[in-house]
């Protein structure tokens, strides 16, 4: 009789676990939902991630489906996904990584030209989840470093391809170099002519 009671309890526990896992899956965002959301805006995108947890994945960008299902990741997972989704909704986005001195820390954000702001995984829980900034890498790097109460050494605009999982540097700005030589500033000046 006692063993039958234990079996019943085990079955009840197993059913409870399966039901609990099902709820997590039903609750998870999917790439299809993000791509299919009508009128997706940077602010709306950022608001979808306020309950996500932080979990460092050094040197890797997490598979987007894994990031969405687990609801855990880091700044580069979020920035790359924002870049991917918002570009497909018609926004002009740029991925920027900022290296900071003394903190042994780098941070990635997704800059949205139309909003003149960047999406920052550290700000996803706030009402103001977009951080206003000028468009140059130097301006973004300064704002990001200030949010960490740090000084930046260099910043880089990069691209990422989910098909190949390859990051490619586009422009690098070194803080100690004269601002007039910043490659994104030089490019902007030649485009205006």
C-alpha positions as CSV (number, residue, x, y, z in Angstrom):
1,X,0.0,0.0,0.0
2,X,2.8,2.4,0.9
3,X,4.6,1.8,-2.5
4,X,1.3,2.5,-4.4
5,X,1.0,5.8,-2.5
6,X,4.6,6.7,-3.5
7,X,3.9,5.9,-7.1
8,X,0.8,8.1,-7.1
9,X,2.8,11.0,-5.6
10,X,5.5,10.5,-8.2
11,X,3.0,10.7,-11.0
12,X,1.4,13.8,-9.6
13,X,4.9,15.4,-9.3
14,X,5.7,14.4,-12.9
15,X,2.4,15.9,-14.2
16,X,3.1,19.1,-12.2
17,X,6.6,19.4,-13.7
18,X,5.4,18.8,-17.3
19,X,2.6,21.4,-16.8
20,X,5.1,23.8,-15.4
21,X,7.4,23.4,-18.4
22,X,4.5,23.8,-20.7
23,X,3.7,27.2,-19.2
24,X,7.2,28.4,-19.7
25,X,7.1,27.4,-23.4
26,X,3.7,29.1,-23.9
27,X,5.0,32.2,-22.3
28,X,8.2,32.4,-24.3
29,X,8.6,34.9,-27.2
30,X,9.5,33.5,-30.6
31,X,11.3,34.9,-33.6
32,X,8.1,34.5,-35.6
33,X,6.2,36.7,-33.1
34,X,8.9,39.3,-33.0
35,X,9.0,39.5,-36.8
36,X,5.2,39.4,-37.1
37,X,4.4,42.0,-34.5
38,X,2.6,44.8,-36.3
39,X,4.0,48.3,-35.7
40,X,7.1,47.0,-33.9
41,X,9.0,50.0,-32.5
42,X,12.3,50.1,-30.6
43,X,10.4,51.0,-27.4
44,X,7.9,48.2,-27.9
45,X,10.8,45.7,-28.6
46,X,12.7,46.8,-25.4
47,X,9.5,46.4,-23.3
48,X,9.2,42.8,-24.3
49,X,12.5,41.9,-22.4
50,X,11.9,43.5,-19.0
51,X,11.5,40.1,-17.3
52,X,14.6,38.5,-18.9
53,X,17.4,37.7,-16.6
54,X,21.1,38.4,-17.0
55,X,23.5,35.5,-17.8
56,X,26.9,36.1,-19.2
57,X,27.9,34.2,-22.4
58,X,31.5,35.4,-23.0
59,X,32.7,35.5,-26.7
60,X,29.4,34.1,-27.9
61,X,26.1,35.3,-29.2
62,X,23.4,32.9,-28.0
63,X,21.1,31.3,-30.6
64,X,18.1,33.7,-30.7
65,X,15.6,30.9,-30.1
66,X,17.6,29.7,-27.0
67,X,17.8,33.3,-25.7
68,X,14.0,33.8,-26.1
69,X,13.1,30.4,-24.7
70,X,15.4,30.6,-21.7
71,X,14.6,34.3,-21.1
72,X,18.3,34.7,-20.0
73,X,21.2,36.3,-21.8
74,X,23.6,39.2,-21.9
75,X,24.0,42.5,-23.7
76,X,25.3,41.1,-27.0
77,X,22.4,38.5,-27.2
78,X,19.9,41.4,-26.8
79,X,21.7,43.9,-29.0
80,X,22.1,41.5,-31.9
81,X,18.5,40.3,-31.7
82,X,17.3,44.0,-31.6
83,X,19.4,44.7,-34.6
84,X,18.0,41.7,-36.5
85,X,14.3,42.3,-35.6
86,X,14.3,46.1,-36.0
87,X,16.1,46.0,-39.4
88,X,13.3,43.7,-40.6
89,X,10.7,46.3,-39.4
90,X,12.4,49.0,-41.5
91,X,14.7,50.7,-39.0
92,X,18.3,51.6,-39.6
93,X,20.3,50.0,-36.8
94,X,23.9,49.8,-35.8
95,X,25.6,47.4,-33.4
96,X,28.2,49.1,-31.2
97,X,30.5,47.5,-28.6
98,X,32.3,49.6,-26.1
99,X,35.4,48.5,-24.2
100,X,36.0,50.2,-20.8
101,X,39.1,50.6,-18.9
102,X,39.6,49.5,-15.3
103,X,36.4,47.3,-15.3
104,X,37.7,44.6,-17.7
105,X,34.3,45.1,-19.3
106,X,32.8,45.4,-22.7
107,X,29.2,46.3,-23.4
108,X,27.1,46.0,-26.6
109,X,24.1,48.1,-27.6
110,X,21.9,48.5,-30.7
111,X,21.7,52.1,-32.0
112,X,18.5,53.1,-33.8
113,X,19.1,56.0,-36.1
114,X,15.4,57.1,-36.4
115,X,15.1,57.2,-32.6
116,X,18.6,58.8,-32.1
117,X,18.9,56.4,-29.2
118,X,20.2,53.0,-28.4
119,X,18.7,49.9,-26.8
120,X,20.6,48.8,-23.8
121,X,19.9,45.4,-22.0
122,X,20.7,47.2,-18.7
123,X,17.8,49.6,-19.3
124,X,15.1,47.1,-20.4
125,X,13.3,47.3,-17.1
126,X,12.8,51.0,-17.0
127,X,10.0,53.2,-18.4
128,X,12.7,55.0,-20.5
129,X,14.2,52.0,-22.1
130,X,15.9,53.9,-24.9
131,X,19.0,55.9,-24.2
132,X,19.3,59.1,-26.2
133,X,22.6,59.7,-27.9
134,X,24.3,61.4,-30.8
135,X,24.9,59.1,-33.8
136,X,28.7,58.7,-33.8
137,X,30.5,55.8,-32.2
138,X,32.3,58.2,-30.0
139,X,29.1,59.7,-28.7
140,X,27.5,56.3,-28.0
141,X,30.7,55.1,-26.4
142,X,30.8,58.1,-24.1
143,X,27.1,57.6,-23.0
144,X,27.6,53.9,-22.4
145,X,30.8,54.3,-20.4
146,X,29.2,57.1,-18.3
147,X,26.3,54.7,-17.5
148,X,28.9,52.4,-16.0
149,X,30.8,55.3,-14.3
150,X,33.8,54.2,-16.4
151,X,36.1,55.5,-19.1
152,X,36.1,53.8,-22.5
153,X,39.3,52.9,-24.4
154,X,37.8,52.0,-27.8
155,X,34.5,51.2,-29.4
156,X,33.6,49.3,-32.5
157,X,30.7,49.2,-34.8
158,X,30.1,45.6,-36.0
159,X,27.8,43.3,-37.8
160,X,26.5,39.9,-36.9
161,X,25.0,37.2,-39.1
162,X,22.7,34.6,-37.5
163,X,23.2,32.3,-40.5
164,X,27.0,32.0,-40.0
165,X,27.3,33.3,-36.4
166,X,30.1,35.6,-37.6
167,X,30.8,39.1,-36.2
168,X,32.6,41.5,-38.5
169,X,34.1,44.8,-37.5
170,X,32.9,47.8,-39.5
171,X,34.6,50.8,-37.8
172,X,36.8,51.1,-34.8
173,X,37.2,54.4,-32.8
174,X,40.0,54.8,-30.3
175,X,39.2,57.3,-27.5
176,X,42.7,58.9,-27.7
177,X,42.6,59.5,-31.4
178,X,41.5,62.9,-32.7
179,X,37.7,62.9,-33.1
180,X,38.0,64.4,-36.6
181,X,39.6,61.1,-37.7
182,X,36.8,58.8,-36.5
183,X,35.8,56.6,-39.4
184,X,32.0,57.0,-39.0
185,X,32.4,60.8,-38.8
186,X,34.6,60.9,-41.9
187,X,32.0,58.7,-43.7
188,X,29.2,61.0,-42.7
189,X,31.1,64.1,-43.9
190,X,31.8,62.6,-47.3
191,X,28.1,61.5,-47.7
192,X,27.0,65.1,-47.1
193,X,29.1,66.4,-50.0
